[in-house]
Amino acid sequence: VFAFEPDPEAYAGLQKHIVRNAVADRVTAVPAAVADGRASTLRLALGESSGISRLLPPGETHAAAREVSVVSIDQFCADRGLTPHVIKIDVEGAELAVLGGARATIAAAGPGLYLFVEMHAHLWPALGISADDLRRECEAQHLVAERLDGSRDANLWQTEGVCLRLRPAEGGLAEALANAGACRAVALAKAEI
């Protein structure tokens, strides 16, 4: 398990929990944000509490901001020869960038990949993205979004702070396009190590 955490306070807490739970042989904390790989650093707006920091859009300022290292899932996995079986994304609005930077990894993992994305739609407008952008990314990657119980409905993308499963479309692009209108969100408990 590789757990990416760019917020220094949350990263320190993550490291403590890894030690406390004796999982250092299976869990590695990585002090970096995850995005599309176009930049090696980005500005992070530190949240009022640990775990709610977010990447700042270009031009936005924040009183508690700092420069952080950034990596894409594709870059990280390629550098280490990894093909993950599970990816859980919770990036406070940067979902589109992370998915875009994971295209090769998602394609290489194929139908055996369990991919979950927590959506933060209220942050998308500041980043210049919309639910339609996420739907198009799903279509481009031949992914179908669904609730964890497998259901799909028209309100998936409009539910804040919930997780959805993205799975390879069984019929490839045809199923992905047919379900694009239902490409939305799901509830998954956020686990702390």
GIDASUL-V764678 format. One record per residue. N is the residue number from 1. RES is the residue in three letters. PSI is psi in radians with two decimals (NA if undefined). BURIAL is + if it has 24 or more other C-alpha atoms within 12 Angstrom, else -. D_CENTER is the distance of its C-alpha to the mean C-alpha in Angstrom with 2 decimals. Layout:
BEGIN
N,RES,PSI,BURIAL,D_CENTER
N,RES,PSI,BURIAL,D_CENTER
END
This chain:
BEGIN
1,VAL,2.29,-,14.86
2,PHE,2.11,+,13.10
3,ALA,1.99,+,11.52
4,PHE,2.26,+,10.28
5,GLU,1.90,+,11.75
6,PRO,-0.37,+,13.25
7,ASP,2.07,+,15.35
8,PRO,-0.69,+,18.66
9,GLU,-0.79,-,19.75
10,ALA,-0.64,+,16.71
11,TYR,-0.77,+,16.83
12,ALA,-0.74,-,20.53
13,GLY,-0.71,-,20.02
14,LEU,-0.80,+,17.57
15,GLN,-0.73,+,20.25
16,LYS,-0.75,-,22.95
17,HIS,-0.61,-,21.37
18,ILE,-0.80,-,20.93
19,VAL,-0.86,-,24.63
20,ARG,-0.64,-,25.78
21,ASN,0.13,-,24.37
22,ALA,0.85,-,25.73
23,VAL,0.29,-,22.61
24,ALA,-0.38,-,22.74
25,ASP,-0.19,-,23.86
26,ARG,-0.27,-,20.60
27,VAL,2.24,-,17.91
28,THR,2.14,-,17.37
29,ALA,2.35,+,15.88
30,VAL,2.07,+,14.70
31,PRO,1.21,+,15.48
32,ALA,2.71,+,13.06
33,ALA,2.81,+,10.14
34,VAL,2.32,+,7.66
35,ALA,-2.60,+,8.28
36,ASP,-0.10,+,10.54
37,GLY,0.08,+,13.31
38,ARG,-0.34,-,15.95
39,ALA,2.57,-,16.68
40,SER,-0.31,-,17.27
41,THR,2.66,-,17.15
42,LEU,2.91,+,15.96
43,ARG,2.34,+,17.19
44,LEU,2.23,+,15.50
45,ALA,1.97,+,17.02
46,LEU,2.29,+,17.77
47,GLY,2.87,-,17.69
48,GLU,-0.43,-,20.91
49,SER,2.76,-,19.64
50,SER,2.37,-,17.44
51,GLY,-0.04,+,13.76
52,ILE,0.37,+,13.61
53,SER,2.77,+,13.65
54,ARG,2.72,+,11.89
55,LEU,2.43,+,12.34
56,LEU,2.39,+,15.62
57,PRO,2.73,+,16.42
58,PRO,2.35,-,19.43
59,GLY,-0.29,-,22.62
60,GLU,2.44,-,21.36
61,THR,2.78,-,22.93
62,HIS,2.36,-,22.27
63,ALA,-0.66,-,24.87
64,ALA,1.24,-,22.63
65,ALA,2.64,-,20.63
66,ARG,2.71,-,20.36
67,GLU,2.34,+,19.42
68,VAL,2.71,+,16.73
69,SER,2.57,+,16.02
70,VAL,2.49,+,13.07
71,VAL,2.66,+,12.17
72,SER,2.73,+,10.43
73,ILE,-0.73,+,9.51
74,ASP,-0.82,+,12.67
75,GLN,-0.84,+,14.74
76,PHE,-0.82,+,14.01
77,CYS,-0.71,+,14.73
78,ALA,-0.74,-,17.67
79,ASP,-0.46,-,19.18
80,ARG,0.03,-,19.35
81,GLY,0.64,-,20.14
82,LEU,2.49,-,17.32
83,THR,1.75,+,16.36
84,PRO,2.71,+,13.91
85,HIS,-0.42,-,14.78
86,VAL,2.35,+,11.73
87,ILE,2.21,+,7.98
88,LYS,2.13,+,6.27
89,ILE,2.16,+,2.71
90,ASP,1.61,+,4.68
91,VAL,0.43,+,5.18
92,GLU,0.96,+,8.35
93,GLY,-0.31,+,8.68
94,ALA,0.45,+,7.04
95,GLU,-0.75,+,4.88
96,LEU,-0.78,+,7.92
97,ALA,-0.73,+,8.28
98,VAL,-0.80,+,5.40
99,LEU,-0.70,+,6.68
100,GLY,-0.57,+,10.02
101,GLY,0.19,+,9.95
102,ALA,0.18,+,9.43
103,ARG,-0.86,+,12.29
104,ALA,-0.70,+,14.91
105,THR,-0.78,+,13.18
106,ILE,-0.78,+,12.30
107,ALA,-0.75,+,15.87
108,ALA,-0.61,-,17.47
109,ALA,-0.53,-,16.14
110,GLY,-2.70,+,17.54
111,PRO,-0.21,-,18.22
112,GLY,-0.09,-,17.95
113,LEU,2.30,-,14.15
114,TYR,1.95,+,12.60
115,LEU,2.11,+,9.08
116,PHE,2.39,+,7.66
117,VAL,2.15,+,5.29
118,GLU,2.24,+,6.82
119,MET,2.42,+,8.38
120,HIS,1.18,+,10.26
121,ALA,-0.51,+,12.74
122,HIS,-0.32,-,15.35
123,LEU,-0.25,+,13.64
124,TRP,-0.77,+,13.32
125,PRO,-0.67,-,17.09
126,ALA,-0.44,-,17.31
127,LEU,0.00,+,14.91
128,GLY,0.45,-,17.08
129,ILE,2.90,-,14.80
130,SER,3.04,+,15.42
131,ALA,-0.63,+,14.63
132,ASP,-0.62,-,16.79
133,ASP,-0.72,+,14.64
134,LEU,-0.70,+,11.70
135,ARG,-0.77,+,14.55
136,ARG,-0.65,+,15.96
137,GLU,-0.71,+,12.92
138,CYS,-0.82,+,13.03
139,GLU,-0.81,+,16.75
140,ALA,-0.57,+,16.63
141,GLN,0.12,+,14.73
142,HIS,0.76,+,17.01
143,LEU,2.53,+,14.44
144,VAL,2.29,+,15.54
145,ALA,2.46,+,13.60
146,GLU,2.82,+,15.44
147,ARG,2.85,+,15.90
148,LEU,-0.41,+,16.02
149,ASP,0.07,-,19.77
150,GLY,-0.10,-,19.48
151,SER,2.75,-,20.68
152,ARG,2.48,+,19.71
153,ASP,2.98,-,21.08
154,ALA,-0.20,-,21.24
155,ASN,0.15,-,19.57
156,LEU,-0.82,+,16.13
157,TRP,-0.26,+,14.44
158,GLN,-0.06,+,16.83
159,THR,2.15,-,16.02
160,GLU,2.40,+,14.38
161,GLY,0.49,+,12.03
162,VAL,2.81,+,11.98
163,CYS,2.48,+,9.90
164,LEU,2.74,+,10.70
165,ARG,2.29,+,11.28
166,LEU,2.14,+,11.08
167,ARG,2.68,+,14.16
168,PRO,2.38,+,16.41
169,ALA,2.21,+,19.12
170,GLU,-0.65,-,22.33
171,GLY,0.35,-,24.38
172,GLY,-2.45,-,22.10
173,LEU,-0.62,-,21.83
174,ALA,-0.81,-,24.48
175,GLU,-0.69,+,22.58
176,ALA,-0.76,+,19.35
177,LEU,-0.69,+,21.60
178,ALA,-0.52,-,23.57
179,ASN,0.12,+,20.63
180,ALA,-0.67,+,18.89
181,GLY,-0.35,+,20.45
182,ALA,0.06,+,18.99
183,CYS,1.60,+,15.36
184,ARG,-2.16,+,14.22
185,ALA,2.98,+,12.84
186,VAL,2.83,+,13.81
187,ALA,2.25,+,14.67
188,LEU,2.28,-,13.51
189,ALA,2.30,-,14.98
190,LYS,1.97,-,12.89
191,ALA,2.35,-,14.77
192,GLU,2.36,-,16.14
193,ILE,NA,-,17.69
END
